Amino acid sequence: MTYVPDACVYTIEQIEGSGTGRMVQNFRRWSGNMLRNGSRAIALGPFVAKPFI
């Protein structure tokens, strides 16, 4: 897990399908990213990763 200050990131992707299908795909992606990164932050411990990262 790395913090990059003042980074500007552009993502370009096209998801085909209905609005509901795109919403579900984005929600699954967001949930998976939060699950992976949350477990990494917890593994670092409270002294490395402060309560408000």
URJO-V53145 format. One line per field, one symbol per residue. phi: phi as a letter, one per 20 degrees, with the letter a starting at -180 (. if undefined). psi: psi as a letter, one per 20 degrees, with the letter a starting at -180 (. if undefined). Layout:
phi=???
psi=???
This chain:
phi=.cedfledcddcbcdeofffffffffffffffffffffffffffnfeeefgdf
psi=pppoqlpopppoqppqarhgghggghggggggghgghghgghhhrihgorhn.
